[in-house]
Amino acid sequence: MAMETDLELMLRVRGGDAQSFEELLRRYRVPLVSYFCRLLRDRALAEDLAQEVFLRVYKARERYQPDARFTTWLYRIATNLALNALRDRKPEVLLAEEEDSEGERPIERFVDPQPSAEQQLVECDRERLIRQAVEALPPNQRAAVILHKYQEVDYRQIAGILKVSESAVKSLLFRAYETLRVRLEPLLRGGQI
Amino acid sequence: MRCFERAHLFAYAHRMLEAREAAEVRAHLETCVACRAMVAEYERLESVLDEWKPAEPSPWFDARVRQAVKAQGAARASAGWMRPLWSRLAAASLVVLVLAVSLVTYRSYKVSGPPAPAQKAAELRNPPRRAPEASGPTQPAPYQPSKAARSSHGEGLGTGPAPQPSSESNPPVVAAKKAGASVEPAKTKRQPETLLAERMEIPAPKAADLESPPRRVLQAEALNQAARPTGALEARRDFVSRGGEERGASAQPTAAPLAIQALAPTPTGAAGSLQRTAQPAPVRIGGVESKAMVAQSQAQVKTRAVQEGVEGESSATTLRRAEAQSLPPSQSPEGPAVGGTAGRQPLAGQAVPPAVDRLAQAPPGLLAPVPPGLLESFLKRHPDAVLTKRLLGTLEGRGATKATFTAVVASDPADPATKVKGLVVQLEDGDRKATVYVDDDRDEAMHEDSLWEFQRRLERLPDKDKALEYWRRAGSANSEWTFGGIAHNRPADSPRYCCPRNGVLGVGWYKHGEEVGVVIDALDPFRLFYFPGLEMAKVVEMVAAGRAFLNAN
């Protein structure tokens, strides 16, 4: 298949072309899984949400309107899912949809905060420091940094994804990077580039 | 020219400035060392951040997406007008239509008068159809693993209430949901409860606790004594003997008895090395103290009722079944004694740790109310090498150097001393930790990864129906079990059955034709709520099948 734009592919998907959907899947499975992994750290959840993004793209294909860039739309879906997952994952947040049968008491939900054995094995110290520094950012800042830095999304697009103004995105990114600059100072001073 | 603000330099470094602004900054940087250093720092930060490598999707990711897309397409094709949105629209349209007809009829009635008697009789014989209620969350009927349910599950999870249960089988209410449909979990009706959920989760013991002397010492002779302080064991022997005579004991593998591992606590509270010793050594279990739980456990333990069969036939039946499964060979020198097997030697010097008492003092809602003697009963059932060997094999296979028995899983809060199902063992190897569940009856070690991965996938699936779909498919490979959908629990039953959570428990499975089943907790892989007499090996199979399915898709 010739190198078509995402928009062209999505319009074909809207027309029922399965092969075009496969191409979109091929192009964005790594970025999406990687995006979710960085945002959420939970590998299984990352894949589940990435799958959900593709499923939602597929479900919405008939209604798709090219009023924004495809990646803006894609990452908007992804970011919403991720931010919801982050919000729901907080121990003090109770799952409202899982109230008990009498509707009396929401169910508490606890998440294992420890990295898995696989993560411990694979991750080196520097990478762990970087990951922890990014994870410590507030959700919106974290999403903005990851989109900007790792998903290479333009800040104007980020504004569309996060539904904030462009100046707000710049402010988010600046504050996030300032925090990262301080937290990662040991790596900046002595680390090999 | 004065220096720029950090925010401006940051924007320049990240190409967020307009061309004119960027040119101004560039010109300034040629003469300003400080600003140049600041920009260089941002560039170095970019390089550092590059060290965080992206994650690759798993090999089966694409297949899972295709499967989900295919399921989505199939759901749309098969649902037809019954799709939730369409069904609502259709139902609403029908309501409007019926109202319109009713209005016309009423007006004509008003005009023309009441119908003739013959007409009225005809209407009574064939009453006009009432408009169906708009679809939405329904009150599910209690679930029974009937053929109808199985067939419906085979066809796909259907909407609507599940079949009614029989009087003998009263599993927890289960709401089966159609895969892909975003239906809210339905409220449950109050139903007789046979779900027995026990899990004792005990935190690691504190150093001070471990140093305190045990209140009782588990004597080897006492284990084999017919008379035990607790009446539960007495009653158990009666049931066991009756069950053994009626059903016949199945042969149990026996082996030369070995001592239970020594778990010498370290000063930090962690368990010591696992050793096979010739001399039995104290087994320690961590626990949490709570005076409130003492009172609760005393109030809730219904050992006398179970002993006398007051609880009902089902309890006795299941108790007999449970005992039959773990019944020692009839040739045991002890006869149908409690947990004894041929060749088992008494355990000498076994100390009952203070944690045994702590089990009964655990905070409400977390631990089963356990009467004293639980550990004794468990050790009595497994003083031989079967459990030991398997545990050692598990530990050796994982290269663990430390092990701590952290929890005992029982299945009957009324008589947990006789229903111990297994142990949860925390393994440590340097900085690595793992948790293994060692089954009581079958010595099956269910590795943490299996359960935890399953639990994560089950929990993290954004659409609960997808979770059901996963498990429906996973269970289809196991013909003995009926997938029961999401299992609910009711608050009133929670204290009795030690379910620490109300509402949605997890994914339920029921064994065909029997009132046995298991609910794998959706939030905790080691929280297995299951009926008495359940063969834990089946649970292992189900989890393995589910995992295999998830991995393959």
Boltz contact constraints between the chains, C-beta under 6 A:
constraints:
  - contact:
      token1: [A, 25]
      token2: [B, 65]
      max_distance: 6.0
  - contact:
      token1: [A, 29]
      token2: [B, 57]
      max_distance: 6.0
  - contact:
      token1: [A, 29]
      token2: [B, 61]
      max_distance: 6.0
  - contact:
      token1: [A, 33]
      token2: [B, 55]
      max_distance: 6.0
  - contact:
      token1: [A, 33]
      token2: [B, 57]
      max_distance: 6.0
  - contact:
      token1: [A, 34]
      token2: [B, 54]
      max_distance: 6.0
  - contact:
      token1: [A, 34]
      token2: [B, 55]
      max_distance: 6.0
  - contact:
      token1: [A, 37]
      token2: [B, 55]
      max_distance: 6.0
  - contact:
      token1: [A, 44]
      token2: [B, 456]
      max_distance: 6.0
  - contact:
      token1: [A, 44]
      token2: [B, 457]
      max_distance: 6.0
  - contact:
      token1: [A, 44]
      token2: [B, 460]
      max_distance: 6.0
  - contact:
      token1: [A, 45]
      token2: [B, 460]
      max_distance: 6.0
  - contact:
      token1: [A, 47]
      token2: [B, 61]
      max_distance: 6.0
  - contact:
      token1: [A, 48]
      token2: [B, 460]
      max_distance: 6.0
  - contact:
      token1: [A, 48]
      token2: [B, 461]
      max_distance: 6.0
  - contact:
      token1: [A, 51]
      token2: [B, 64]
      max_distance: 6.0
  - contact:
      token1: [A, 51]
      token2: [B, 65]
      max_distance: 6.0
  - contact:
      token1: [A, 51]
      token2: [B, 68]
      max_distance: 6.0
  - contact:
      token1: [A, 52]
      token2: [B, 462]
      max_distance: 6.0
  - contact:
      token1: [A, 54]
      token2: [B, 65]
      max_distance: 6.0
  - contact:
      token1: [A, 55]
      token2: [B, 68]
      max_distance: 6.0
  - contact:
      token1: [A, 58]
      token2: [B, 69]
      max_distance: 6.0
  - contact:
      token1: [A, 98]
      token2: [B, 503]
      max_distance: 6.0
  - contact:
      token1: [A, 98]
      token2: [B, 504]
      max_distance: 6.0
  - contact:
      token1: [A, 99]
      token2: [B, 503]
      max_distance: 6.0
  - contact:
      token1: [A, 100]
      token2: [B, 491]
      max_distance: 6.0
  - contact:
      token1: [A, 100]
      token2: [B, 502]
      max_distance: 6.0
  - contact:
      token1: [A, 100]
      token2: [B, 503]
      max_distance: 6.0
  - contact:
      token1: [A, 101]
      token2: [B, 187]
      max_distance: 6.0
  - contact:
      token1: [A, 101]
      token2: [B, 188]
      max_distance: 6.0
  - contact:
      token1: [A, 101]
      token2: [B, 488]
      max_distance: 6.0
  - contact:
      token1: [A, 101]
      token2: [B, 490]
      max_distance: 6.0
  - contact:
      token1: [A, 101]
      token2: [B, 503]
      max_distance: 6.0
  - contact:
      token1: [A, 102]
      token2: [B, 491]
      max_distance: 6.0
  - contact:
      token1: [A, 107]
      token2: [B, 501]
      max_distance: 6.0
  - contact:
      token1: [A, 107]
      token2: [B, 503]
      max_distance: 6.0
  - contact:
      token1: [A, 117]
      token2: [B, 432]
      max_distance: 6.0
  - contact:
      token1: [A, 126]
      token2: [B, 51]
      max_distance: 6.0
  - contact:
      token1: [A, 127]
      token2: [B, 51]
      max_distance: 6.0
  - contact:
      token1: [A, 127]
      token2: [B, 52]
      max_distance: 6.0
  - contact:
      token1: [A, 130]
      token2: [B, 52]
      max_distance: 6.0
  - contact:
      token1: [A, 131]
      token2: [B, 52]
      max_distance: 6.0
  - contact:
      token1: [A, 149]
      token2: [B, 49]
      max_distance: 6.0
  - contact:
      token1: [A, 155]
      token2: [B, 16]
      max_distance: 6.0
  - contact:
      token1: [A, 170]
      token2: [B, 16]
      max_distance: 6.0
  - contact:
      token1: [A, 174]
      token2: [B, 7]
      max_distance: 6.0
  - contact:
      token1: [A, 174]
      token2: [B, 10]
      max_distance: 6.0
  - contact:
      token1: [A, 181]
      token2: [B, 45]
      max_distance: 6.0
  - contact:
      token1: [A, 184]
      token2: [B, 48]
      max_distance: 6.0
  - contact:
      token1: [A, 187]
      token2: [B, 48]
      max_distance: 6.0
  - contact:
      token1: [A, 188]
      token2: [B, 44]
      max_distance: 6.0
  - contact:
      token1: [A, 193]
      token2: [B, 47]
      max_distance: 6.0
